[in-house]
Amino acid sequence: MAVTYMTEEGLRKLKEELKEMESVQRPEISRQIAEARDKGDLSENAEYDAAKEAQGMLEAKIAQLKSLIATARLIDESTIGTDEVKIMNKVTIKNLQTKKEMTYTLVSESEADLKSGKIAVSTPIAQGLLGKKVGDIAEIVVPSGKMTFEVINISI
């Protein structure tokens, strides 16, 4: 099983999501199944089929979350340096073609959220930035071609 590195906040959110699924969503689906079953013939009962399918998908998500939580390793944020790009660093980069600057925080897959500037450490851009220092140039192959970035700043 692969280890997933994450912050305390990320792990807390996963545990809250799991608790919601187990204590609220699971009983609700069970109630829907029982209600549909009470309506009679299950062979032509679309509500029953839909509820059973939702139950299967929920149980799969619960299993996936439990696995993620079991393999989680917390990152000690106090030990993160800014000498080179690592997971949990906030990196400001400049696209050398467009001269546009962007800032991203490199996080685990489960914490990635592009809207808030958090990209998964497994993405091509993050992979191309890992280990780089301020002033370094990173040529990164992305689906649309090759992009060239300069590392402007590394922070926590």
Secondary structure, 3 states (H helix, E strand, C coil): CCCEEECHHHHHHHHHHHHHHHHHHHHHHHHHHHHHHHCCCCCCCHHHHHHHHHHHHHHHHHHHHHHHHHCEEECCHHHCCCCCCCCCCEEEEEECCCCCEEEEEEECHHHCEHHHCEEECCCHHHHHHCCCCCCCEEEEEECCEEEEEEEEEEEC
